[in-house]
Amino acid sequence: MSSNQQNRIYLSPPHMSGNEQKYINEAFETNWIAPLGPNVDAFERELAAYVGAKGAAAVSSGTAAIHLALRLLNVQQGDKVFCSSLTFIASANPILYQGAEPVFIDSEPDTWNMSPLALERAMEAAKREGKLPKAVVVVNLYGQSAKMDEILAICDHYQVPVVEDAAESLGSTYKGKKSGTFGKFGIYSFNGNKIITTSGGGMLVSDDVEALQKARFLATQARDPAPHYQHSQMGYNYRMSNIVAGIGRAQLEVLDERVRARRAIFDRYVQALGEIDGIHFMPELEGTMSNRWLTTLTIDQQALGVTPMDIINALAEENIEARPVWKPLHLQPVFDGVTYYPHQEGWSVSDELFANGICLPSGSSMTIEEQNRVIDVFVKTIKR
C-alpha cells in the first residue's frame, strides 16, 4: 500500500470519551430533547466550577457567546470594538452583527496574541478622538493566554470592558487562573475541532450572574414571562440543546487528560524538530500553561529553502492535514479599510506569523506512529 492511501491524519478531529452515550441516553429516556433540560443546567454548573467562574450560559456556538457578550455590553451602531487581528473571523463577526466598527490590534512575539504596545497606542488615539471603544475582544490563540495583566491594566485604566475569547484555550492557565475568566465575559467553543466538543456549541462565562441570566433570556428569543408569546425586545435562537450538552458533560470529564495528550504531542514535535535551525515553535509565556490545542511553529524560509505551503502540500500528498496560521483579519477582504495598529510602527507581527507559520496535526487521539508519519514528511521536505 502506498503511503498516501494510509489513513488520513486530521488537524484536530473530535475525540470521544465513551461516556457521552450515557448522558445522551438519559436525555432520550426522559424525552429532554429540547434546547433546555438537565444536561444543559448541569453542563453550565460543571464548566463554571471547572474554570472558577460564578456562572455560565450554554449556547449554540462560541460566536453566539461573543455576540451575546457584546449585546450585554450595549455595543451599538457607530461604536468601536477593538479586537485581536490574528484570529478566526468568528472573533470579529459579532462586532458587525451589532452594527459596530472593529479596530484590529496586532500580536506580539512572546504569545502571538494581542500586543499591549499596539493596544496602548490604539487607546491613546481613541481617547484623543474622544471615542473610546465599547469593548476589547482579546483572543487566546492556539491555547496560549495573551498577556492578560498588561492588557487588563490598559483596559482598566480607560475603563473599557474585556471579552476574553478563549475558544481555543479551555484548560489553559495564566498565573494559576483558568483561561477565559479574566474579562467581564469569557467565551469557549465546543466546535468539532476544539479540545473538547459537543459537535457544535459554546459557553459564555462571567462572575456577573445577572448578566448571564439576561444572556439566557436573549438566547431564548427574548421571550417575556407571559402565558402567551410576548416579546419586548429582539432576541436570538442561541440556546444549546440538552443532547449536545450531554456530550459536553462527558467531554468535560476528560478535559485534563486531553490537555496532557496535546501537550505530549507538542513535546514530541519539539524533540523531533526543535533542534533544526530555522524552526521556531510557538512560545509559552512564563507563568502560563497552554493546552497546546494545536502545535504551531514558524519556519525561516531562507534558511530552510522551503515555504510553509511547500510543507503543507507535501503533507497533503501523504494524506495528512496541516494548515497555515490564521490569516490576520486586517488582511481579509471583508474588513478592507478597517483601522489596524501594528505591534510597532513598521513591524506587523501577525503578518510575519501568517507568512511563516504552520499548524501541524495535534488531535488528542493521535498515535505515536501517526505523529512519526508527520515528522518524517516534514523532515524529508525541508531536506530536499
JOBEL-V902530 format. One record per run of one state. SS is the DSSP state (hx for helix, st for strand, lp for the rest). FROM is the first residue (numbers start at 1). TO is the last residue. If there is no record, write none. Layout:
SS/FROM/TO
SS/FROM/TO
This chain:
lp/1/2
hx/3/5
lp/6/8
st/9/9
lp/10/19
hx/20/29
lp/30/37
hx/38/51
lp/52/54
st/55/59
lp/60/61
hx/62/72
lp/73/79
st/80/84
lp/85/89
hx/90/97
lp/98/100
st/101/105
lp/106/106
st/107/107
lp/108/113
st/114/114
lp/115/115
hx/116/128
lp/129/134
st/135/139
lp/140/140
hx/141/143
lp/144/147
hx/148/157
lp/158/160
st/161/165
lp/166/172
st/173/174
lp/175/176
st/177/178
lp/179/184
st/185/189
lp/190/190
st/191/191
lp/192/198
st/199/199
lp/200/201
st/202/206
lp/207/208
hx/209/219
st/220/220
lp/221/236
st/237/237
lp/238/238
st/239/239
lp/240/241
hx/242/253
lp/254/254
hx/255/273
lp/274/278
st/279/281
lp/282/287
st/288/289
lp/290/294
st/295/299
lp/300/300
hx/301/304
lp/305/307
hx/308/317
lp/318/319
st/320/320
lp/321/322
st/323/324
lp/325/328
hx/329/331
lp/332/332
hx/333/335
lp/336/339
st/340/341
lp/342/343
st/344/344
lp/345/346
st/347/347
lp/348/348
hx/349/356
st/357/360
lp/361/367
hx/368/382
lp/383/384
